[in-house]
Amino acid sequence: MKKIEAIIQPFKLDAVKEALQGLGIEGMTISEVRGHGRQKGHKETYRGQEYQVDLLPKVKVETIVPAARSEEVVNALCTAARSGKIGDGKIFVSDVAEAIRIRNGDRGDAAL
């Protein structure tokens, strides 16, 4: 099993959810997060005062998938989240040793 974490632009969330649901991926966790990469934020003006916004709003989408499907999920995420501009985000893939469904004790892929 693989855990796929995608940090994306907030306006791309609906497209990413649709892409995952189109692949039959039903379980996902979505969190509102803040951060920056190479872009290092930007400057804004409020009531005549300029200030640095260095933590930008992002959305983190996490899902666990069978290892055999991880590449197709990553490709769908890349396609759905890409705008072609700086700050589109990152995808991280890591191994998951075990998954257990609390309700009935299912383990492994059956718990997904």
Secondary structure, 3 states (H helix, E strand, C coil): CEEEEEEECHHHHHHHHHHHHHCCCCCCEEEEEEECCCCCCEEEEECCEEEEECCEEEEEEEEEECHHHHHHHHHHHHHHHCCCCCCCEEEEEEECCCCECCCCCCEHHHHC
